[in-house]
């Protein structure tokens, strides 16, 4: 990453670490002009950009979860109302008089 090789000890698999490193590397290559070495500032900017992406994704996820809960609540209310309107006419039927 950034022209350097790092030894990493983590609970993640080697494939996952390579995938994540490739993602960071791609972001890192987009920062300095081509042919220039990667500076510590470029590493910092890549980290900040990735953190920003993560925060935006979390915000979208929260908004989607909130909207989903609202829609589910609305659907449940409509279902309850529909069930209630079907059950009400049956309550109006005259019951037979009790026997002798």
PETAHU-V193501 format. One record per backbone hydrogen bond with DSSP energy under -0.5 kcal/mol. NH is the residue of the N-H (numbers start at 1). CO is the residue of the C=O. If there is no record, write none. Layout:
NH_CO, NH_CO
This chain:
4_1, 8_6, 10_8, 17_13, 18_14, 19_15, 20_16, 21_17, 22_18, 23_19, 24_20, 25_21, 26_22, 27_23, 28_24, 29_25, 30_26, 31_28, 32_28, 36_33, 39_37, 43_39, 44_40, 45_41, 46_42, 47_43, 48_44, 49_45, 50_46, 51_47, 52_48, 53_49, 54_50, 55_51, 56_52, 57_53, 58_54, 59_55, 60_56, 61_57, 62_58, 63_59, 64_60, 65_61, 66_62, 67_63, 68_64, 69_65, 70_66, 71_67, 72_68, 73_69, 74_70, 75_71, 76_72, 77_73, 78_74, 79_75, 80_76, 81_77, 82_78, 83_79, 84_80, 85_81, 86_82, 87_83, 88_84, 89_85, 90_86, 91_87, 91_88, 92_88, 92_89, 93_90
